[in-house]
Amino acid sequence: MTQHIGHFIAGQIEPGSGARSGAVFNPSTGQEIARCDYADRATLERAVAVATEAGRRWARASHATRQAVVFKLRELMIARTDALAEIIGREHGKTLADAKGEIGRAIEGIEFAVNAPHVTKGEFASNVGGEIDVFSMRVPIGVVGAITPFNFPIMVPAVMMTMAVSVGNAVVWKPSEKVPSAALEFARMWQEAGLPDGVFNVVQGDKEMVDAILEHPGIAGVSFVGSTAVGEYVYQKGTSHNKRVAAFTGGKNHMVVMPDADLEAAASAFVAAGYGSASQRCMAVSLLLPVGQETAERLRALVVQKIGQLKVGPYDDPQADYGAVVSAQSRDAVLQAIERCIAEGGELVTDGRSLKVSGCEGGYYIGPTLFDRVTTDMHLYREEVFGPVRAMMRPATLEEAIAITNAHEYGNGAVIFTREGKSAQRFMSEVEAGMIGVNVPVPLPAAYFNFGGLRRSKFGDGHLYGPDAARFYTKIKTVSQRWPEPEQGGGMSLAFDPKA
């Protein structure tokens, strides 16, 4: 009998209406392992109604009450790391070690959410005039809609929604239909941590449910992570319905390597950051830019050697460096990107198209693939490829490398490897990217810093985590108050006098 994965509303797991569903696959084998029931608009209507009522009560809960729940959630996440990693690996395809790393970053985000009382403190000024005190306070925005991608089934939801809940909001979450099971497990953990039923809800679905969330008048804000095309659509449609929207989208992250860099370390960093998780990360290094021909030749030889040592296998193979891509459609799109770059004149250095994994012949595997001499007019430079296909470019100078980096429409992350401080300083100053690394291959900041790209890597002013995330999920009320003496009378004046 086929397993059906349903929704989580008002503290209960419930099946879908049966009208629409989609297959869930194990990417390591290519086998269908479940069906995900898709919510209809009536289901969303009920979830928002439940969240609205539960959210009103949760918004009135003390900071101490909220933080106790978040603390307990952290304990549960740590205790269930192995079980969660198994769920993630089975539906996503990433290795168990990679899944555990994801959960570790999720725990960092949960830990920072405990700081919500601090990062949402208001301002106060006494006796601004006429014995009037003025203060501001941050209050929850209401019901938050969350739309998350397949590539981080736990980390993105945890850092996104834990802060939303911690500052007093209720949540209606649509996870990726490719990886639905982790969402239900996360919802159960919230419940076990003591979160009142109805504050955290899960509605499974596809684009139809995205549109329903964006259009629903009871949802005050939407946080999204996914592709640029969808993120721009979410931002434009959500804001047209008067919602606060933060959409975190694609990246084509450049890694510049200067001639003075430690090339051995740079090569290891590129391979790890470029091919980890089958390159299905928005912060993965996509483009390698060694400065100068000698640097390029030496670095290429090192990279090719290290690529040859990578092992690709099923998610539960402890020897595998990375696993399958998430779906047959993703695999086909990556293969098409390889064919296109060949046709456009890219030099195929390492070809991963023929990779076969013994015992998992139906899995969605692609071996590590590297192109050299890619130029800015090629699709492999312009388009984000969510699979293990990376590219080398050959700038002659740092100035050219910076120009290539800034010519791209995305501005998620960019890194430089160098021993020379002035080069690093110039890179940090001139590159238009939201997250910059210096001798750090993946400049993913700690959870107490803001996360978000620039240009078309982010739409809206919010951040995924860090202090600005707390501000995104709250709105400001400013109060002016004066307390007259007992029995004190007062005359009436129509004049505006702030000093009165």
C-alpha positions in Angstrom: 0.0 0.0 0.0 1.4 3.4 -1.0 2.2 5.7 1.9 0.5 9.1 1.7 2.1 12.2 3.2 -0.4 14.7 4.4 -0.6 18.0 6.3 -0.2 19.2 9.9 -3.0 21.5 11.0 -4.1 22.4 14.6 -1.7 19.8 16.0 -3.0 16.9 13.9 -1.6 15.1 10.9 -4.3 14.8 8.3 -4.6 13.4 4.8 -5.3 15.6 1.8 -8.6 15.8 0.0 -7.4 13.2 -2.5 -8.0 15.4 -5.5 -4.3 16.1 -6.2 -1.0 14.4 -5.2 2.5 13.9 -6.4 5.1 11.2 -6.3 7.9 11.3 -3.8 11.1 9.5 -4.9 14.3 8.2 -3.3 16.9 9.9 -5.6 19.5 7.3 -4.7 17.5 4.5 -6.3 15.0 6.3 -8.5 12.1 4.4 -6.8 8.8 6.0 -5.8 8.5 5.7 -2.0 5.4 7.7 -1.2 2.7 10.1 -2.5 2.4 13.6 -1.2 -1.2 14.9 -0.9 -1.6 18.4 -2.1 -3.7 20.8 -0.2 -6.6 22.7 -1.8 -7.7 26.3 -1.0 -10.2 25.1 1.5 -7.5 23.3 3.4 -5.4 26.5 3.4 -8.4 28.5 4.5 -8.8 26.3 7.5 -5.1 26.3 8.3 -5.0 30.2 8.2 -8.1 30.4 10.4 -6.5 28.0 12.9 -3.2 29.9 12.8 -4.9 33.3 13.2 -6.7 32.2 16.4 -3.8 30.3 17.9 -1.5 33.2 16.9 -3.5 35.7 18.9 -2.9 33.8 22.0 0.7 33.0 21.2 1.5 36.7 20.6 0.4 37.4 24.2 2.6 34.8 25.7 5.6 36.1 27.6 9.1 36.0 26.2 10.0 33.5 28.8 7.3 31.2 27.7 8.3 31.4 24.1 12.0 30.9 24.7 11.3 27.8 26.9 9.7 26.3 23.8 12.6 27.2 21.6 15.1 25.8 24.1 13.2 22.5 24.1 13.0 22.4 20.3 16.8 22.7 20.3 17.1 19.7 22.6 14.8 17.6 20.5 16.7 18.6 17.3 20.0 17.4 18.8 18.5 14.2 20.2 16.9 13.3 16.8 19.7 14.3 14.5 20.3 10.7 13.2 16.6 10.1 12.5 16.2 13.5 10.8 19.3 12.9 8.7 17.8 9.6 7.5 14.6 11.3 6.5 16.5 14.0 4.6 18.8 11.6 2.9 16.1 9.3 1.7 14.0 12.0 0.0 16.8 14.5 -1.0 19.7 12.2 -1.9 22.4 14.0 0.1 24.7 11.9 2.2 24.0 11.3 5.9 27.1 13.3 6.8 25.9 16.2 4.7 22.4 15.9 6.2 23.8 16.0 9.7 25.8 19.1 8.8 22.6 20.8 7.7 21.0 19.9 11.0 23.9 21.4 12.8 23.4 24.7 11.0 19.7 24.5 11.8 20.5 24.2 15.5 22.6 27.4 15.2 19.6 29.2 13.9 17.4 27.9 16.7 19.9 29.0 19.2 19.9 32.5 17.9 16.1 32.7 18.0 16.4 32.5 21.7 17.8 36.0 21.5 14.5 37.3 20.1 13.7 39.4 23.2 17.0 41.2 22.8 16.9 41.9 19.0 13.3 43.1 19.1 13.7 45.6 21.9 12.2 49.1 21.2 13.4 52.6 22.0 12.5 55.0 24.7 12.8 58.8 25.2 11.5 60.5 28.4 9.9 63.9 28.5 10.1 64.8 24.8 7.9 67.7 25.7 5.1 68.5 28.2 6.0 65.4 30.3 5.3 63.1 27.4 7.3 59.9 27.1 7.7 58.3 23.7 8.6 54.7 23.2 8.5 52.1 20.4 7.7 48.4 20.6 8.0 45.6 18.1 5.0 43.3 17.9 4.3 40.2 15.8 3.0 40.8 12.2 0.4 37.9 12.5 0.3 34.8 10.3 3.5 34.1 8.4 3.5 32.1 5.1 6.7 30.2 4.6 7.7 28.6 1.2 10.9 26.5 1.3 13.1 24.6 -1.2 14.0 21.0 -1.5 17.8 21.4 -1.0 17.7 22.1 2.8 14.6 20.4 4.2 15.4 21.3 7.8 18.0 24.1 7.9 16.1 26.7 5.9 12.8 26.0 7.7 14.5 26.1 11.1 16.3 29.3 10.7 13.3 30.9 8.9 10.5 29.8 11.1 12.0 29.5 14.5 12.6 33.3 14.6 9.0 33.9 13.3 7.6 31.8 16.1 10.0 33.1 18.7 8.8 36.7 18.2 5.2 35.7 18.5 3.8 34.8 15.1 2.0 31.8 13.8 3.1 29.9 10.7 1.6 28.3 7.7 4.4 26.4 5.9 4.5 24.9 2.4 7.6 22.8 2.1 8.9 21.5 -1.2 6.7 18.7 -2.5 9.9 16.7 -3.3 10.9 16.4 0.4 7.7 16.5 2.4 8.4 14.1 5.3 10.9 16.3 7.2 8.2 19.0 7.5 5.9 16.7 9.4 8.7 15.6 11.7 9.6 19.2 12.4 6.0 20.0 13.1 5.8 17.1 15.6 8.9 18.4 17.3 7.4 21.8 17.8 4.4 20.2 19.3 6.5 18.1 21.7 8.5 21.2 22.6 5.3 22.7 24.0 4.2 25.0 21.2 0.4 25.4 21.4 -1.5 23.6 18.6 -2.3 25.8 15.7 0.7 28.0 15.9 2.7 25.9 13.5 1.0 24.3 10.5 2.1 22.5 7.4 0.2 22.5 4.1 1.7 20.3 1.3 1.4 21.4 -2.3 2.8 22.8 -5.5 2.4 26.1 -7.4 -1.3 26.1 -6.7 -0.7 26.3 -3.0 2.0 29.0 -3.5 -0.5 31.2 -5.3 -3.1 30.5 -2.5 -0.6 31.6 0.2 0.3 34.8 -1.8 -3.3 35.7 -2.3 -4.7 34.9 1.1 -5.7 38.1 3.0 -5.1 36.5 6.4 -1.3 36.0 5.8 0.6 39.1 6.7 4.1 38.2 5.4 5.8 35.6 3.2 9.3 34.3 3.4 10.6 32.3 0.4 13.8 30.5 -0.6 14.1 29.1 -4.1 14.9 29.8 -7.7 15.2 33.4 -9.0 12.3 33.1 -11.4 9.9 31.8 -8.8 11.3 34.2 -6.1 10.7 37.2 -8.3 7.1 36.0 -9.0 6.5 35.4 -5.3 7.8 38.9 -4.4 5.8 40.7 -7.1 2.6 38.8 -6.4 2.9 38.9 -2.7 3.6 42.6 -2.5 0.7 43.3 -4.9 -1.5 41.7 -2.2 0.0 44.1 0.4 2.1 41.5 2.1 5.6 41.9 3.5 7.8 39.6 1.3 11.4 38.4 1.6 12.5 36.1 -1.3 16.0 34.6 -1.3 16.9 33.3 -4.7 19.6 32.1 -7.0 23.4 32.4 -6.9 26.3 32.0 -9.3 29.1 32.3 -6.8 32.5 33.3 -8.0 35.8 32.2 -6.4 38.8 34.3 -7.4 42.3 32.8 -6.8 45.3 35.2 -6.8 48.8 34.0 -7.8 50.0 34.4 -4.2 47.3 32.1 -2.8 47.9 28.7 -1.3 46.8 26.8 -4.4 46.6 23.5 -2.6 44.2 24.9 -0.1 42.3 26.8 -2.8 41.8 23.7 -4.9 40.5 21.7 -1.9 38.2 24.5 -1.0 36.8 24.8 -4.6 36.1 21.0 -4.9 34.5 20.9 -1.5 32.4 24.0 -1.9 31.6 23.4 -5.6 30.6 19.7 -5.5 29.3 19.1 -2.0 25.7 18.0 -1.9 25.8 17.4 -5.7 26.2 21.2 -6.0 22.6 21.7 -4.9 23.3 24.7 -2.7 22.7 28.4 -3.5 26.0 29.2 -1.8 28.0 26.6 -3.7 31.0 27.9 -5.7 30.0 27.8 -9.3 32.8 29.6 -11.1 36.6 29.4 -10.5 38.6 32.4 -11.6 42.3 31.9 -11.2 44.1 35.2 -12.0 46.8 34.7 -14.7 47.6 31.8 -17.0 50.2 30.2 -14.7 47.8 30.2 -11.8 45.1 28.7 -14.0 47.3 25.9 -15.2 48.6 25.0 -11.8 45.2 25.2 -10.1 43.4 23.3 -12.8 45.9 20.3 -12.4 45.2 20.3 -8.7 41.4 20.5 -9.1 41.3 17.7 -11.6 43.4 15.5 -9.3 41.0 16.1 -6.4 37.9 15.7 -8.5 39.2 12.3 -9.5 39.2 11.2 -5.9 35.6 12.0 -5.3 33.2 9.1 -4.7 29.5 9.4 -5.7 27.0 7.0 -4.1 23.7 6.5 -2.3 22.8 8.7 0.7 23.6 5.9 3.2 27.0 5.1 1.8 29.4 6.4 4.5 32.2 6.5 1.8 30.3 8.7 -0.6 31.4 12.4 -0.9 28.1 13.3 -2.5 24.9 11.6 -3.7 22.3 11.9 -6.4 20.5 15.0 -7.5 17.0 15.3 -6.3 15.0 14.2 -9.3 15.1 12.8 -12.8 14.1 16.2 -14.1 17.0 17.8 -12.3 19.4 15.2 -13.7 18.1 15.9 -17.2 18.5 19.6 -16.8 22.1 19.2 -15.7 22.9 17.0 -18.6 21.4 19.5 -21.0 23.6 22.2 -19.4 26.6 20.1 -20.2 25.6 19.5 -23.8 25.0 23.2 -24.2 28.3 24.3 -22.9 30.1 21.8 -25.2 28.1 23.3 -28.2 29.1 26.8 -27.1 32.8 26.0 -27.1 33.5 25.3 -23.4 36.5 22.9 -22.9 35.2 19.8 -21.1 38.0 18.8 -18.7 36.2 16.2 -16.6 33.0 14.5 -17.8 30.7 13.0 -15.3 27.9 12.0 -17.6 28.7 8.3 -17.8 28.8 7.7 -14.1 27.0 4.5 -12.9 26.6 3.6 -9.3 26.6 -0.2 -8.8 23.4 -1.4 -7.2 21.7 1.9 -7.7 21.4 2.0 -11.5 18.1 3.8 -11.4 19.4 6.7 -9.2 19.8 10.2 -10.4 23.6 10.4 -10.4 26.0 12.7 -12.2 29.7 12.6 -11.7 31.8 15.7 -11.0 32.1 17.7 -14.2 34.4 20.6 -15.0 34.6 23.0 -17.9 37.5 25.4 -18.6 37.7 28.5 -20.7 34.1 29.4 -20.1 33.2 33.0 -21.1 30.6 35.5 -20.1 28.5 34.8 -23.2 28.0 31.2 -22.3 24.9 29.8 -20.6 27.1 28.0 -18.0 28.3 31.4 -16.8 24.9 33.1 -16.9 22.6 30.3 -15.5 22.6 28.7 -12.1 23.1 24.9 -12.6 21.8 22.9 -9.6 24.1 20.0 -10.2 27.8 19.0 -10.1 28.9 21.0 -13.2 31.4 23.7 -12.4 33.4 26.1 -14.6 36.8 27.8 -14.9 37.3 31.2 -16.4 40.6 32.9 -17.1 40.9 36.5 -16.0 44.3 38.1 -16.5 44.1 40.5 -13.6 42.2 41.1 -10.3 40.4 44.0 -12.1 39.1 41.6 -14.7 38.1 39.1 -12.1 36.1 41.7 -10.2 34.5 42.9 -13.5 33.4 39.3 -14.4 32.0 38.8 -10.9 30.0 42.1 -11.0 28.8 41.5 -14.5 26.6 38.6 -13.3 23.0 39.3 -12.4 23.3 37.4 -9.2 25.0 38.6 -6.1 24.7 35.9 -3.5 28.2 35.1 -2.5 31.8 35.7 -3.8 35.1 34.7 -2.4 38.8 35.4 -2.9 41.8 33.3 -2.0 45.0 35.4 -1.4 47.8 36.1 1.1 47.8 39.8 0.2 45.6 42.1 2.3 45.2 44.8 -0.3 43.8 42.5 -2.8 41.3 41.2 -0.2 40.4 44.7 0.8 39.7 45.7 -2.8 37.7 42.6 -3.4 35.5 43.2 -0.3 35.0 46.9 -1.3 34.2 46.5 -5.0 32.4 43.2 -5.4 28.6 43.4 -5.4 27.6 40.4 -3.3 25.8 40.0 -0.1 28.2 37.5 1.4 31.9 37.7 0.8 34.6 35.2 1.8 38.3 35.8 2.2 40.1 32.4 2.1 36.7 31.0 3.1 35.0 29.0 0.3 31.4 29.2 1.5 30.8 32.5 3.2 27.7 31.4 5.0 27.6 33.6 8.1 27.0 32.5 11.6 23.3 32.6 12.6 23.7 35.9 14.5 24.7 37.7 11.3 22.2 38.6 8.6 22.0 36.2 5.6 21.0 37.5 2.2 22.3 38.3 -1.3 22.3 41.4 -3.5 20.9 42.2 -6.9 18.7 39.3 -8.2 19.8 37.0 -5.5 17.3 38.6 -3.1 13.9 40.4 -3.4 12.7 42.5 -0.5 14.5 44.0 2.5 14.4 41.1 4.9 17.1 38.6 5.7 16.8 34.8 6.2 18.4 34.9 9.7 20.2 37.2 11.9 18.8 40.4 13.7 17.1 41.6 10.5 15.0 38.4 10.4 13.5 39.3 13.8 12.7 42.8 12.4 11.1 41.3 9.3 8.7 39.3 11.4 7.7 42.2 13.6 6.1 45.6 13.1 6.7 48.8 15.1 4.2 50.6 17.2 5.2 54.0 18.6 3.5 55.2 21.7 3.3 58.8 23.2 2.0 58.8 26.7 1.6 61.3 29.5 0.2 60.7 33.0 -1.3 63.7 34.6 -1.3 64.3 38.3 -4.4 63.0 40.1 -7.2 65.5 40.0 -5.3 67.7 37.6 -7.4 69.6 35.1 -6.4 70.7 31.7 -7.4 73.4 29.3 -8.0 72.8 25.7 -5.7 74.2 22.9 -5.9 73.6 19.2 -2.4 74.7 18.6 0.3 72.2 17.7 3.1 72.8 20.1 5.5 69.9 20.6 7.2 71.7 23.5 4.0 72.2 25.5 
